[in-house]
Amino acid sequence: MLNDWRVYTDESGVEQKHVAWHEVLKEIAQLNGVNRTLVHAAYGDHVDLVVAGGNNGKVLVQWKEHEPARQHFVLTMDKHKDAVMASLVIEGSEVAFPVSWCVPLEQVVPLCGDILRTCEKGEPANLEWLPVEM
């Protein structure tokens, strides 16, 4: 189990070190689009998991790998619906994203639990990782 995450949340406003995976997951599950809108978790210099939003039960999930090569992914429900936009509240501002990138929090929590325990993005059922140019 991976219990050495660095975590920043907009609710606390400070970076915490040596955080257990289940504590990070708890922060993600509490995203509400009001005063809890951002969780950024990093494991060493290897990977970053960012979950943001929470308004209307939807969040944006990003995964960044730094080794062996830099890669950036966004979790999507249906990459063919990228023309329709939706807004998520992140740190007090409404930000527009393709509606397919706004994933239900209830689907994200178990997936993030797997990610935080294994440090691998995996291949989630009913969702897809979309590579994003950095």
DSSP file (Angstrom, degrees, kcal/mol; ACC not computed):
  #  RESIDUE AA STRUCTURE BP1 BP2  ACC     N-H-->O    O-->H-N    N-H-->O    O-->H-N    TCO  KAPPA ALPHA  PHI   PSI    X-CA   Y-CA   Z-CA
    1    1 A M              0   0    0      0, 0.0     2,-0.8     0, 0.0   116,-0.1   0.000 360.0 360.0 360.0 137.8    0.0    0.0    0.0
    2    2 A L        +     0   0    0    115,-0.4    19,-0.9   114,-0.3     3,-0.2  -0.766 360.0 159.4 -92.8 109.8    1.3    3.4   -0.9
    3    3 A N        +     0   0    0     -2,-0.8    -1,-0.1    17,-0.2    17,-0.1  -0.114  50.9  82.5-122.5  35.1    1.2    5.7    2.1
    4    4 A D        +     0   0    0     14,-0.1    40,-0.5     2,-0.1     2,-0.2  -0.249  55.9 146.2-134.3  47.9    3.7    8.4    1.2
    5    5 A W  E     -A   19   0A   0     14,-2.4    14,-2.8    -3,-0.2     2,-0.5  -0.559  42.8-138.8 -84.1 147.9    1.7   10.8   -0.9
    6    6 A R  E     - B   0  42A   0     36,-2.9    36,-2.7    -2,-0.2     2,-0.4  -0.926  30.6-169.9 -99.3 132.5    2.1   14.6   -1.0
    7    7 A V  E     -AB  16  41A   0      9,-2.6     9,-3.4    -2,-0.5     2,-0.4  -0.981  20.2-174.2-134.3 134.9   -1.3   16.3   -1.0
    8    8 A Y  E     +AB  15  40A   0     32,-2.5    32,-2.9    -2,-0.4     2,-0.4  -0.994   9.9 179.6-121.0 133.2   -2.6   19.8   -1.6
    9    9 A T  E  >  - B   0  39A   0      5,-0.7     4,-2.7    -2,-0.4     5,-0.3  -0.977  32.8-135.6-126.9 146.7   -6.2   20.7   -1.2
   10   10 A D  T  4 S+     0   0    0     28,-1.4    29,-0.1    -2,-0.4    -1,-0.1   0.771 105.3  63.6 -69.8 -22.5   -7.8   24.1   -1.6
   11   11 A E  T  4 S+     0   0    0     27,-0.4    -1,-0.2     1,-0.2    25,-0.1   0.915 115.9  27.5 -66.2 -43.0   -9.8   23.4    1.6
   12   12 A S  T  4 S-     0   0    0      2,-0.2    -2,-0.2    -3,-0.1    -1,-0.2   0.820  90.5-149.4 -87.7 -33.3   -6.6   23.3    3.7
   13   13 A G     <  +     0   0    0     -4,-2.7     2,-0.3     1,-0.2    -3,-0.1   0.554  64.3  91.9  75.5   7.5   -4.5   25.6    1.5
   14   14 A V  S    S-     0   0    0     -5,-0.3    -5,-0.7    -7,-0.0     2,-0.5  -0.951  78.0-114.5-132.9 153.2   -1.3   23.7    2.5
   15   15 A E  E     -A    8   0A   0     -2,-0.3     2,-0.4    -7,-0.2    -7,-0.2  -0.738  30.0-157.8 -85.3 130.4    0.7   20.8    1.2
   16   16 A Q  E     -A    7   0A   0     -9,-3.4    -9,-2.6    -2,-0.5     2,-0.3  -0.855   5.2-151.4-106.1 144.9    0.8   17.8    3.5
   17   17 A K  E     +     0   0A   0     -2,-0.4   -11,-0.2   -11,-0.2   -12,-0.1  -0.800  68.9  24.4-114.7 158.6    3.5   15.2    3.3
   18   18 A H  E    S+     0   0A   0     -2,-0.3     2,-0.4     1,-0.2    -1,-0.2   0.901  78.2 168.2  58.9  46.5    3.5   11.5    4.1
   19   19 A V  E     -A    5   0A   0    -14,-2.8   -14,-2.4    -3,-0.3    -1,-0.2  -0.752  34.5-120.9 -94.2 135.8   -0.3   11.1    3.6
   20   20 A A    >>  -     0   0    0     -2,-0.4     4,-1.6   -16,-0.2     3,-1.0  -0.424  23.0-116.5 -72.9 149.2   -1.8    7.6    3.4
   21   21 A W  H 3> S+     0   0    0    -19,-0.9     4,-2.3     1,-0.3     5,-0.2   0.856 114.1  54.8 -56.3 -39.3   -3.7    6.7    0.3
   22   22 A H  H 3> S+     0   0    0      1,-0.2     4,-1.7     2,-0.2    -1,-0.3   0.786 104.7  53.9 -70.7 -25.0   -7.0    6.3    2.1
   23   23 A E  H <> S+     0   0    0     -3,-1.0     4,-1.7     2,-0.2    -1,-0.2   0.871 108.7  49.1 -72.3 -37.3   -6.7    9.9    3.5
   24   24 A V  H  X S+     0   0    0     -4,-1.6     4,-2.1     2,-0.2    -2,-0.2   0.925 110.2  51.4 -63.8 -44.3   -6.2   11.2    0.0
   25   25 A L  H  X S+     0   0    0     -4,-2.3     4,-2.5     1,-0.2    -2,-0.2   0.882 105.7  55.3 -61.1 -39.2   -9.3    9.2   -1.2
   26   26 A K  H  X S+     0   0    0     -4,-1.7     4,-1.0     1,-0.2    -1,-0.2   0.903 107.3  49.9 -59.9 -42.2  -11.3   10.7    1.7
   27   27 A E  H  < S+     0   0    0     -4,-1.7     3,-0.5     1,-0.2    -2,-0.2   0.899 110.7  49.8 -63.6 -41.0  -10.4   14.2    0.5
   28   28 A I  H >< S+     0   0    0     -4,-2.1     3,-1.7     1,-0.2    -2,-0.2   0.922 107.3  54.0 -63.4 -44.4  -11.4   13.3   -3.1
   29   29 A A  H 3< S+     0   0    0     -4,-2.5    -1,-0.2     1,-0.3    -2,-0.2   0.728 104.5  57.2 -63.6 -21.9  -14.8   11.9   -1.9
   30   30 A Q  T 3< S+     0   0    0     -4,-1.0    -1,-0.3    -3,-0.5    -2,-0.2   0.371  72.0 128.7 -93.2   4.5  -15.5   15.3   -0.1
   31   31 A L    <   +     0   0    0     -3,-1.7     6,-0.2    -4,-0.2    23,-0.1  -0.410  24.2 164.9 -60.6 131.5  -15.2   17.5   -3.2
   32   32 A N        -     0   0    0      4,-2.6    22,-0.3    21,-0.3    24,-0.2   0.418  49.9-114.9-133.4  -1.0  -18.3   19.6   -3.3
   33   33 A G  S    S+     0   0    0      3,-1.5     4,-0.2    20,-1.2    21,-0.2   0.553 101.0  67.3  76.7   6.1  -17.7   22.4   -5.8
   34   34 A V  S    S-     0   0    0      2,-0.3    58,-0.2    19,-0.1     3,-0.1   0.634 121.1 -10.8-118.9 -78.5  -18.0   25.0   -3.0
   35   35 A N  S    S+     0   0    0      1,-0.2     2,-0.4    56,-0.1    -4,-0.1   0.459 133.5  53.9-108.0  -3.7  -15.2   25.0   -0.4
   36   36 A R        +     0   0    0      1,-0.1    -4,-2.6    -6,-0.1    -3,-1.5  -0.886  62.3 132.3-129.6  99.1  -13.6   21.7   -1.5
   37   37 A T        +     0   0    0     -2,-0.4    16,-2.6     1,-0.2     2,-0.3   0.418  57.1  48.9-130.6  -0.7  -12.8   21.8   -5.2
   38   38 A L  E     + C   0  52A   0     14,-0.2   -28,-1.4    52,-0.1     2,-0.4  -0.967  42.4 174.6-151.2 129.4   -9.2   20.6   -5.7
   39   39 A V  E     -BC   9  51A   0     12,-2.4    12,-2.6    -2,-0.3     2,-0.5  -0.980   9.1-177.1-129.9 119.8   -7.1   17.6   -4.6
   40   40 A H  E     -BC   8  50A   0    -32,-2.9   -32,-2.5    -2,-0.4     2,-0.4  -0.969   6.8-178.7-118.5 115.2   -3.6   17.3   -6.0
   41   41 A A  E     -BC   7  49A   0      8,-3.2     8,-3.2    -2,-0.5     2,-0.4  -0.944   3.0-174.2-117.0 134.1   -1.7   14.2   -4.9
   42   42 A A  E     -BC   6  48A   0    -36,-2.7   -36,-2.9    -2,-0.4     2,-0.6  -0.976  15.5-154.0-127.8 141.3    1.8   13.4   -6.0
   43   43 A Y  E >>  - C   0  47A   0      4,-2.0     3,-1.7    -2,-0.4     4,-1.3  -0.923  64.9 -59.4-114.7 105.5    3.9   10.3   -5.3
   44   44 A G  T 34 S-     0   0    0     -2,-0.6   -38,-0.1   -40,-0.5    -1,-0.0  -0.283  96.8 -48.9  56.4-143.7    7.5   11.2   -5.4
   45   45 A D  T 34 S+     0   0    0      1,-0.1    -1,-0.2    -3,-0.1     3,-0.1   0.159 127.0  82.4-102.0  15.7    8.6   12.6   -8.7
   46   46 A H  T <4 S+     0   0    0     -3,-1.7    20,-3.1     1,-0.2    21,-0.7   0.913  93.9   4.7 -90.6 -47.6    6.9    9.8  -10.5
   47   47 A V  E  <  -CD  43  65A   0     -4,-1.3    -4,-2.0    18,-0.2     2,-0.4  -0.952  49.1-156.7-143.4 157.2    3.1   10.6  -10.8
   48   48 A D  E     -CD  42  64A   0     16,-2.2    16,-2.6    -2,-0.3     2,-0.5  -0.998   4.3-165.5-133.2 138.6    0.5   13.2  -10.1
   49   49 A L  E     -CD  41  63A   0     -8,-3.2    -8,-3.2    -2,-0.4     2,-0.5  -0.995   9.4-175.1-121.8 124.5   -3.3   12.7   -9.6
   50   50 A V  E     +CD  40  62A   0     12,-2.5    12,-3.0    -2,-0.5     2,-0.4  -0.984   5.4 179.7-123.5 125.4   -5.5   15.8   -9.8
   51   51 A V  E     +CD  39  61A   0    -12,-2.6   -12,-2.4    -2,-0.5     2,-0.3  -0.994  14.4 172.8-124.2 126.5   -9.2   15.7   -9.1
   52   52 A A  E     +CD  38  60A   0      8,-2.3     8,-2.8    -2,-0.4     2,-0.5  -0.955  34.7  27.7-138.7 151.4  -11.1   19.0   -9.3
   53   53 A G  E     - D   0  59A   0    -16,-2.6   -20,-1.2    -2,-0.3   -21,-0.3  -0.887  35.6-176.8 110.2-131.7  -14.7   20.3   -9.2
   54   54 A G    >   +     0   0    0      4,-2.8     3,-1.7    -2,-0.5     5,-0.2   0.110  38.7 130.0 115.5 -19.7  -17.5   18.5   -7.3
   55   55 A N  G >  S+     0   0    0      1,-0.3     3,-1.8    34,-0.3    -1,-0.4  -0.447  83.6   7.7 -68.1 142.5  -20.3   20.8   -8.3
   56   56 A N  G 3  S-     0   0    0      1,-0.3    -1,-0.3   -24,-0.2     3,-0.1   0.717 129.5 -73.3  57.5  22.7  -23.3   18.8   -9.6
   57   57 A G  G <  S+     0   0    0     -3,-1.7    48,-3.1     1,-0.2    49,-0.4   0.662 104.3 123.1  71.9  15.5  -21.5   15.7   -8.6
   58   58 A K  E <   + E   0 104A   0     -3,-1.8    -4,-2.8    46,-0.3     2,-0.3  -0.872  35.5 180.0-114.8 144.9  -19.0   16.0  -11.5
   59   59 A V  E     -DE  53 103A   0     44,-2.6    44,-2.6    -2,-0.3     2,-0.5  -0.952  26.9-126.5-138.8 158.2  -15.2   16.2  -11.4
   60   60 A L  E     -D   52   0A   0     -8,-2.8    -8,-2.3    -2,-0.3     2,-0.5  -0.910  26.3-161.9-101.2 130.6  -12.2   16.5  -13.7
   61   61 A V  E     -D   51   0A   0     -2,-0.5    14,-2.4    40,-0.4     2,-0.4  -0.968   9.2-178.8-120.1 124.2   -9.6   13.8  -13.2
   62   62 A Q  E     -DF  50  74A   0    -12,-3.0   -12,-2.5    -2,-0.5     2,-0.4  -0.943   7.6-167.0-121.1 144.5   -6.0   14.2  -14.5
   63   63 A W  E     -DF  49  73A   0     10,-2.3    10,-2.7    -2,-0.4     2,-0.5  -0.998   5.0-171.3-130.6 126.7   -3.2   11.7  -14.3
   64   64 A K  E     -DF  48  72A   0    -16,-2.6   -16,-2.2    -2,-0.4     2,-0.4  -0.980   4.4-165.2-123.6 129.2    0.4   12.7  -15.1
   65   65 A E  E     -DF  47  71A   0      6,-2.5     6,-2.6    -2,-0.5   -18,-0.2  -0.917   8.3-178.5-109.2 137.8    3.3   10.2  -15.4
   66   66 A H        +     0   0    0    -20,-3.1     4,-0.2    -2,-0.4   -19,-0.1   0.597  52.6  88.6-110.0 -17.3    6.9   11.6  -15.3
   67   67 A E  S    S+     0   0    0    -21,-0.7    -1,-0.2     2,-0.2     4,-0.1  -0.995  95.9   2.9-135.0 141.4    8.8    8.3  -15.7
   68   68 A P  S    S-     0   0    0      0, 0.0     2,-0.3     0, 0.0    -1,-0.1  -0.983 142.4 -10.3 -75.6 -18.2    9.9    6.7  -18.0
   69   69 A A  S    S-     0   0    0      2,-0.0     2,-0.4     0, 0.0    -2,-0.2  -0.966  79.9 -94.8-138.8 156.1    8.4    9.5  -20.2
   70   70 A R        +     0   0    0     -2,-0.3     2,-0.3    -4,-0.2    -4,-0.2  -0.572  50.9 166.4 -73.2 124.9    6.2   12.5  -19.5
   71   71 A Q  E     -F   65   0A   0     -6,-2.6    -6,-2.5    -2,-0.4     2,-0.4  -0.993  19.6-162.1-139.5 146.3    2.5   11.6  -20.2
   72   72 A H  E     -F   64   0A   0     60,-0.5    60,-3.2    -2,-0.3     2,-0.3  -0.998  11.9-179.0-132.4 130.8   -0.7   13.4  -19.4
   73   73 A F  E     -FG  63 131A   0    -10,-2.7   -10,-2.3    -2,-0.4     2,-0.4  -0.945  15.0-156.6-130.7 150.2   -4.2   11.9  -19.4
   74   74 A V  E     -FG  62 130A   0     56,-2.1    56,-3.0    -2,-0.3     2,-0.3  -0.988  26.3-122.1-122.6 136.2   -7.7   13.1  -18.7
   75   75 A L  E     - G   0 129A   0    -14,-2.4   -14,-0.4    -2,-0.4     2,-0.3  -0.615  37.6-177.0 -77.5 133.6  -10.4   10.7  -17.7
   76   76 A T  E     - G   0 128A   0     52,-2.9    52,-2.5    -2,-0.3    25,-0.2  -0.953  32.7-155.2-135.2 151.4  -13.4   10.8  -20.1
   77   77 A M  S    S-     0   0    0     23,-2.4     2,-0.2    -2,-0.3    -1,-0.1   0.846  92.7  -2.4 -88.6 -40.6  -16.8    9.2  -20.4
   78   78 A D    >   -     0   0    0     22,-0.2     3,-2.1    50,-0.1    -1,-0.2  -0.754  58.6-162.3-156.8  99.4  -17.2    9.5  -24.1
   79   79 A K  G >  S+     0   0    0      1,-0.3     3,-0.7    -2,-0.2    21,-0.1   0.585  86.7  71.1 -66.0  -7.3  -14.5   11.2  -26.1
   80   80 A H  G 3  S+     0   0    0      1,-0.2    -1,-0.3     2,-0.1     3,-0.3   0.537  90.4  60.5 -84.6  -5.9  -16.9   11.7  -29.1
   81   81 A K  G X   +     0   0    0     -3,-2.1     3,-1.0     1,-0.2    19,-0.5  -0.049  64.3 121.2-108.0  30.8  -18.9   14.3  -27.2
   82   82 A D  T <   +     0   0    0     -3,-0.7    -1,-0.2     1,-0.2    -2,-0.1   0.592  60.3  71.0 -72.4 -10.0  -16.0   16.8  -26.7
   83   83 A A  T 3  S+     0   0    0     -3,-0.3     2,-0.4    15,-0.1    -1,-0.2   0.776  83.6  78.4 -78.0 -25.2  -17.8   19.6  -28.6
   84   84 A V  S <  S-     0   0    0     -3,-1.0    15,-3.3     1,-0.0    16,-0.4  -0.698  74.1-151.1 -86.2 133.2  -20.3   20.1  -25.7
   85   85 A M  E     -H   98   0B   0     -2,-0.4     2,-0.3    13,-0.3    11,-0.1  -0.732  15.4-176.8-108.0 154.4  -19.0   22.1  -22.8
   86   86 A A  E     -H   97   0B   0     11,-2.8    11,-2.9    -2,-0.3     2,-0.4  -0.954  22.4-122.5-140.2 158.5  -19.8   22.1  -19.0
   87   87 A S  E     -H   96   0B   0     -2,-0.3     2,-0.4     9,-0.2     9,-0.2  -0.871  19.2-171.7-109.8 137.6  -18.5   24.2  -16.1
   88   88 A L  E     -H   95   0B   0      7,-2.6     7,-2.9    -2,-0.4     2,-0.6  -0.952  25.6-125.2-118.4 144.3  -16.8   23.0  -13.0
   89   89 A V  E     +H   94   0B   0     -2,-0.4     2,-0.4     5,-0.2   -36,-0.3  -0.812  33.4 175.8 -90.7 121.5  -16.0   25.2  -10.0
   90   90 A I  E >   -H   93   0B   0      3,-3.0     3,-1.7    -2,-0.6   -52,-0.1  -0.980  68.3 -20.2-130.9 118.9  -12.3   25.0   -9.2
   91   91 A E  T 3  S-     0   0    0     -2,-0.4    -1,-0.1     1,-0.3     3,-0.1   0.879 129.5 -47.6  48.8  45.8  -10.8   27.2   -6.5
   92   92 A G  T 3  S+     0   0    0    -58,-0.2     2,-0.4     1,-0.2    -1,-0.3   0.359 119.3  99.2  86.4  -5.2  -13.7   29.7   -6.7
   93   93 A S  E <  S-H   90   0B   0     -3,-1.7    -3,-3.0    -5,-0.0     2,-0.5  -0.912  71.0-124.9-118.1 143.0  -13.8   30.1  -10.5
   94   94 A E  E     -H   89   0B   0     -2,-0.4     2,-0.4    -5,-0.2    -5,-0.2  -0.736  31.1-171.4 -82.0 128.1  -16.0   28.4  -13.1
   95   95 A V  E     -H   88   0B   0     -7,-2.9    -7,-2.6    -2,-0.5     2,-0.3  -0.981  16.4-132.4-124.8 132.4  -13.9   26.7  -15.7
   96   96 A A  E     +H   87   0B   0     -2,-0.4    -9,-0.2    -9,-0.2   -11,-0.0  -0.669  30.8 165.8 -88.5 136.5  -15.3   25.2  -18.9
   97   97 A F  E     -H   86   0B   0    -11,-2.9   -11,-2.8    -2,-0.3     5,-0.1  -0.938  49.6 -79.3-137.5 158.8  -14.3   21.7  -20.0
   98   98 A P  E >   -H   85   0B   0      0, 0.0     3,-2.3     0, 0.0     4,-0.5  -0.418  44.9-123.6 -56.1 136.4  -15.7   19.2  -22.5
   99   99 A V  G >  S+     0   0    0    -15,-3.3     3,-1.2   -18,-0.3   -14,-0.1   0.801 110.5  63.4 -57.3 -29.8  -18.8   17.6  -20.9
  100  100 A S  G 3  S+     0   0    0    -19,-0.5   -23,-2.4   -16,-0.4    -1,-0.3   0.699  97.3  57.3 -69.5 -17.3  -17.2   14.2  -21.4
  101  101 A W  G <  S+     0   0    0     -3,-2.3     2,-1.1   -25,-0.2   -40,-0.4   0.565  85.6  87.4 -86.2  -9.7  -14.3   15.2  -19.1
  102  102 A C    <   -     0   0    0     -3,-1.2   -42,-0.2    -4,-0.5    -1,-0.1  -0.755  68.1-173.8 -94.6  93.5  -16.8   15.9  -16.3
  103  103 A V  E     -E   59   0A   0    -44,-2.6   -44,-2.6    -2,-1.1     2,-0.1  -0.643  31.6 -97.7 -95.9 141.8  -17.0   12.5  -14.7
  104  104 A P  E >>  -E   58   0A   0      0, 0.0     4,-1.5     0, 0.0     3,-1.3  -0.361  25.9-137.0 -59.5 130.3  -19.5   11.5  -11.9
  105  105 A L  H 3> S+     0   0    0    -48,-3.1     4,-2.2     1,-0.3   -47,-0.1   0.849 102.6  63.0 -56.2 -36.8  -17.7   11.6   -8.5
  106  106 A E  H 34 S+     0   0    0    -49,-0.4    -1,-0.3     1,-0.2   -48,-0.1   0.802 107.1  43.4 -62.7 -28.2  -19.4    8.4   -7.5
  107  107 A Q  H <> S+     0   0    0     -3,-1.3     4,-0.9     2,-0.1    -1,-0.2   0.775 112.7  53.9 -82.3 -28.5  -17.5    6.6  -10.4
  108  108 A V  H  X S+     0   0    0     -4,-1.5     4,-3.2     1,-0.2     5,-0.3   0.850  94.6  66.9 -76.3 -36.2  -14.3    8.4   -9.6
  109  109 A V  H  X S+     0   0    0     -4,-2.2     4,-2.0     1,-0.2    -1,-0.2   0.928 104.8  40.7 -57.8 -52.0  -13.9    7.5   -5.9
  110  110 A P  H  > S+     0   0    0      0, 0.0     4,-1.8     0, 0.0    -1,-0.2   0.905 116.5  51.1 -64.6 -37.0  -13.4    3.7   -6.4
  111  111 A L  H  X S+     0   0    0     -4,-0.9     4,-2.3     1,-0.2    -2,-0.2   0.930 110.0  49.0 -62.3 -45.6  -11.2    4.3   -9.4
  112  112 A C  H  X S+     0   0    0     -4,-3.2     4,-3.0     1,-0.2     5,-0.2   0.847 105.5  58.7 -64.7 -33.4   -9.0    6.8   -7.4
  113  113 A G  H  X S+     0   0    0     -4,-2.0     4,-1.7    -5,-0.3    -1,-0.2   0.931 108.3  45.2 -58.6 -45.1   -8.8    4.2   -4.6
  114  114 A D  H  X S+     0   0    0     -4,-1.8     4,-2.0     2,-0.2     6,-0.3   0.920 114.0  49.4 -62.9 -44.6   -7.2    1.8   -7.0
  115  115 A I  H  X S+     0   0    0     -4,-2.3     4,-3.2     1,-0.2     5,-0.4   0.930 111.6  47.9 -60.8 -46.9   -4.9    4.4   -8.4
  116  116 A L  H  < S+     0   0    0     -4,-3.0  -114,-0.3     1,-0.2    -1,-0.2   0.803 113.9  47.1 -68.1 -29.6   -3.8    5.6   -5.0
  117  117 A R  H  < S+     0   0    0     -4,-1.7  -115,-0.4    -5,-0.2    -1,-0.2   0.831 127.5  24.6 -77.9 -33.0   -3.1    2.0   -3.8
  118  118 A T  H  < S-     0   0    0     -4,-2.0    -2,-0.2     2,-0.2    -3,-0.2   0.654  89.8-132.2-109.5 -19.4   -1.2    0.9   -6.9
  119  119 A C  S  < S+     0   0    0     -4,-3.2     2,-0.4    -5,-0.3    -3,-0.1   0.774  73.5 111.3  66.7  27.4    0.2    4.2   -8.4
  120  120 A E        -     0   0    0     -5,-0.4    -1,-0.2    -6,-0.3    -2,-0.2  -0.995  67.4-141.6-131.9 138.7   -1.1    3.0  -11.8
  121  121 A K        -     0   0    0     -2,-0.4    -6,-0.1     1,-0.1    -1,-0.1   0.775  38.9-172.7 -72.2 -25.5   -3.9    4.5  -13.8
  122  122 A G        -     0   0    0      1,-0.1    -1,-0.1    -8,-0.1     7,-0.1  -0.024  36.8 -73.5  63.7-171.6   -5.2    1.2  -14.9
  123  123 A E        -     0   0    0      5,-0.1    -1,-0.1     6,-0.0     5,-0.1  -0.854  52.3-151.6-125.3  92.4   -8.0    0.7  -17.5
  124  124 A P    >   -     0   0    0      0, 0.0     3,-0.8     0, 0.0     2,-0.2  -0.298  18.4-110.8 -69.9 147.1  -11.3    1.6  -15.8
  125  125 A A  T 3  S+     0   0    0      1,-0.2     3,-0.1     3,-0.0     0, 0.0  -0.551  98.8   5.8 -73.6 140.1  -14.6    0.1  -16.9
  126  126 A N  T 3  S+     0   0    0     -2,-0.2     2,-0.3     1,-0.2    -1,-0.2   0.468 121.3  78.2  66.5   4.0  -17.0    2.5  -18.7
  127  127 A L    <   -     0   0    0     -3,-0.8     2,-0.4   -20,-0.0   -50,-0.2  -0.905  64.0-152.4-134.6 164.2  -14.4    5.3  -18.7
  128  128 A E  E     -G   76   0A   0    -52,-2.5   -52,-2.9    -2,-0.3     2,-0.6  -0.997  16.7-126.1-142.6 143.2  -11.4    6.0  -20.8
  129  129 A W  E     -G   75   0A   0     -2,-0.4   -54,-0.2   -54,-0.2   -67,-0.0  -0.801  25.5-158.2 -87.8 123.0   -8.0    7.7  -20.4
  130  130 A L  E     -G   74   0A   0    -56,-3.0   -56,-2.1    -2,-0.6     2,-0.1  -0.905  16.5-127.9-102.3 119.3   -7.6   10.3  -23.1
  131  131 A P  E     -G   73   0A   0      0, 0.0     2,-0.4     0, 0.0   -58,-0.3  -0.442  25.1-159.6 -65.9 138.9   -3.9   11.3  -23.8
  132  132 A V        -     0   0    0    -60,-3.2   -60,-0.5    -2,-0.1     2,-0.2  -0.966  19.9-115.1-122.3 136.5   -3.4   15.1  -23.7
  133  133 A E              0   0    0     -2,-0.4   -62,-0.1     1,-0.1   -60,-0.0  -0.492 360.0 360.0 -69.1 136.2   -0.6   17.0  -25.2
  134  134 A M              0   0    0     -2,-0.2    -1,-0.1   -64,-0.1   -63,-0.0   0.404 360.0 360.0 -98.3 360.0    1.7   18.7  -22.7
